[in-house]
Amino acid sequence: MKFKKTSLSPHHDMDRVFNSAKAIRIVLLIFSDAILLNLSAFAALLIRFEFNFTTLIYGTEYVINILKFSPIYTILGICLFAAFKLYTSLWEFASVDELVRIIIACFIVDIGGFLFMHLLNIGIPRSFPAINGLLLATFVSASRFSYRFIRSTRRKNKNRKRRTMLIGAGRAAAIALKDFQGSESSENRIVCIIDDDPKKRGDYMRGVRIIGGRDKIIEASIKYDIEDIILAMPSVSNSTRREILEICQKTTCKVKTLPGIFQLANGEISISKIRDIQIEDLLGRDAVKVDLSDIKNYVRDRVVLVTGGGGSIGSELCRQIAQYEPKTLIIFDIYENNAYSIQLELMEHYPELDLQVLIGSVRDPERIDALFETYNPELVFHAAAHKHVPLMEMSPNEAIKNNVFGTLNVALAADKYGTKRMLLISTDKAVNPTSIMGASKRLCEMIIQTMDNRSKTEYVAVRFGNVLGSNGSVIPLFRKQIANGGPVTVTHKDIIRYFMTIPEAVELILQAGAYASGGEIFVLDMGNPVRIDDLARNMIKLSGFEPDVDIKIVYTGLRPGEKLYEELLLSEEGMKKTANELIYIGHRVEFDETEFERNIEELRRLCETNSPEIRDKVKSIVHEYNPAANAN
């Protein structure tokens, strides 16, 4: 039995509404043009006779002649206007091209009408065509562009647009400005432009004046009552962008930015791409430079395993490794949702990639052994770890089980199955640790050093600080608190941290892996440390609020295991340069490896019984571990 169709679909109903509106608009335009065609003719006669009504009406037959010719002239005009598409253009977006078409159409109508009148022996003054043509073009242009003006005025009255400063007067800015001025959905009205090029100062871009360079930002924000600032400089260096953003923070404006230069090259610049300024823009430095050939040479055509491959660092490692054409990429993670998410992403972008996604824990030695026996990975990036400092303080045995013995399980399997290289992802918290998490990562580094001395496998570690936007980091927390109206919680006014974006940290990890020969602890240059209090205040300002006025900042005190500042090197390690100026090698810190092995076995026994003595044992192995130092 067939169902009978009783009504149109919503799409058909919508199309019918749009078609009806279009038909009504065309009819109104035709009616308007019919009036204007005749109005311009009578006005032309009136001007010709210097506005002398008596002479025009009673002293000539010209008015009667115009009335006789009116039906032909009206039909001729409407047909020619239709041929020039004057009834199908979108007049709310009318520009110079549409104006030119109107003028040409009107003068053709005028000349054609005059020739018809001449052929029909209908008398008319010789000056009539010139005057009529000018009037007709003026009237029709005014009718079309008044529609645009009325629509624009209605939009402004309906939704008041935010007074906006545009920073940049290049190609991207021009595209964005045109989009702002022509879009109904835009909430911004550009009232001034800033550009550092002195040659552009005083010039206009689409009717908006370029008032000066970055030194005018604060003054102009007050003078022009600016509410929003938009950066339209996708090709400038990160350092220049940061300098300008630091100036913008001194205003009370909300700051947004266009995307990067690669999107400009792809023609993707539009106001829909504009996003809020992120703290990464403010902290960012110029792009990290890595030797792609080095990375590709040791990754390509090899079986690569990433433990913790669904996490912040692990997933980015997988993304970047995938582009270097490994023979097989194995993602190993205990959290199936994270693993599934990165699996779908890689399958979409690298359909030819041999991708294996496995669920399991590095704490399970049998599972790890089976994985290595089955896939025989040649490169291992060990990113699986518990990393949340305060939570690990509450569960110290779990930190040791997962971080220390998970690392040991992977390292032993790498040795057993002849893995070429294993790289441990470490942390600055391993240096002079005050937390059990940091101490556990220092133990991991010591395992790597010990294994490297006893195996053909090359074992190395890479140590770096905080990454922006990682799971559990302070940036997402601040964003959420600001979105909720505050307060923003900072543990201590003087606490500082090093920051790096996840992609650049992973690029440097891969580069360090290319430099490895075994036993190194690579240290990444994290740039200048950032005061977390400044970070919170900057994020509040970039969101358009004033710290401690619109959104409060509350100091909660250092959390268990937390330090005021992090270090990247042990005092004994020193520094050794590599070919990349952002990657250094710490000199080896020697220790008694036989005693270390005995201590690790004792540590295992304490973990298995969840002993409260675990911290004391860790302290006996990692002498620089000082839990008391996390006090103010």
Buried (B, 14 or more C-beta within 10 A) or exposed (E): EEEEEEEEEEEEEEEEEEEEEEEEBEEEBBEBBBEBBBEBBBBBBBBBBEEEEEEBEEEBEBBEBBEBBBEBBBEBBBEBBBEBEBBEBEBBEBEEEBBEBBBEBBBBBBEBBBEBBEEEEBEBEEEBBBBBBBBBBBBBBEBBBEBBEEBBEEBEEEEEBBBBBBBBBBEBBBBBBBBBBBBEEBBBBBBBBBBBEEEBBEEEBEEBEBBBBBEBBBEBBEEBEBBBBBBBBBBBEBEBBBEBBEBBBEBBBBBBBBBEBEBBEEEBBBBEBBEEBBBBBBBBBEEBEBBBEBBBEBBEEBBBBBBBBBBBBBBBBBBBBBBBBBEBBBBBBBEEEBBBEBBEBBEEEBEEBEBBBBBBBBBBBEBBBBBBEEBEBBBBBBBBBBBBBBBBBEBBBBBBBBBBBBBBBBBBBBBBBEBBBBBBBBBBBBBBBBBBBBBBBBBBBBBBBBBBEEBEBBBBBBBBBBBBBBBEBBBEEBBEBBEEEBBBBBBBEEBBBBBBBBBBBBBBBBBBBBBBEBBBBBBBBBBEBBBBBEBBBBBBBBBBBEBEEBBBBEEEEBBBBBBBEBBBBBEEBEEEEBEBEBBBBBBBBEBEEEEBEEBBEBBBEBBEEEBEEBBEBBBEBBEBBBBEBBEE
